[in-house]
Amino acid sequence: MSSVELLAFGDLYLEFSIYANSLPMIGSDVRAEKVLISGGGDAANIAVGLSRLEIPSGVLGAVGKDHYGEILTDLLRRENVDIRWVYSVEDKPTGTIVRLVLKRGRNYRFIYPGANIVKVAVPIDNYLREIRALYISGKTLVDMRRTLALRLLREAKNLNILTFLKVDSGMLGEDMGGLLPNLSSLVDYWLMSEEELMELLGTASTSALRFFMKRYGAKGIFVSMGFNGVYVFSKGVESKLPLPSTRRTRDVYEEELMDSYSVGFIFGILNGYDMEKASKIATLVGDYRIKGEGSWHLPTYSEITSLLG
């Protein structure tokens, strides 16, 4: 792949989804309906989603130097995601998610971060000069990757690269007062859940949102309301958009739905749409995701343009 428009820095997982009717009793077995193997993690989900929408994308992260890492990088490569910036490390295995998907919507998820939290040395200049947008997972700001995440944001701003930050609940703990000032004027679009918005500001009032945008130099705030749709706020725009439908499969987590919304929103912004139109696209991508199985059940460019009419 010769060029990348968006680089996503965050988590990379190999995901195993086991579908069954019920949990086994202690000491017994239950026959699974099926097992799906796919990629996962916010950086992978964003890059795959945008690649399908014909936005050339790459991921920055780490996998273990193991068989799972080979499978995951191969899955990303098949999705036309640039993996030049995926590092194979020896001291940690590839991050893994095992999810049990039961009937009646009961889901269990086990997450092993593995190589995701490894600190890697990155020649930033070589990466950023060929992109026009940067996605940063808030998870990278609460572990060993924080220094690199902040360096990426600062250099991106120096190069006039558009920046998107997905807020993570871990950012909003005791260290929030020390972290947030470092993000001032570095993030163009803040992406977060409704719960994270309330934890961050304590209110969703227009005045609080306006103050936050002014203080941190943001262009907009994009909020996932879970299965109720999205909320968007920017100068001159304040709007709530519901999901087009409520029918969904049993394996969707709200965190993954947030990734799907973000794919549509970022796609809209990078294509020059205003915040409201970008948010409409976000709901269409989210609606597509909840009707299928697996983190990468995401639409192609032709499918999303057809839905837009």
Helices and strands as residue ranges (DSSP letters): E 6-9, E 13-20, E 34-40, H 42-52, E 57-64, H 67-78, E 86-89, E 96-102, G 103-105, E 107-112, G 114-117, H 124-128, E 133-137, G 138-141, H 146-158, E 162-166, G 169-172, H 176-179, G 180-183, E 189-193, H 194-201, H 206-216, E 220-224, G 226-228, E 230-234, E 237-241, H 254-270, H 275-290, H 301-308
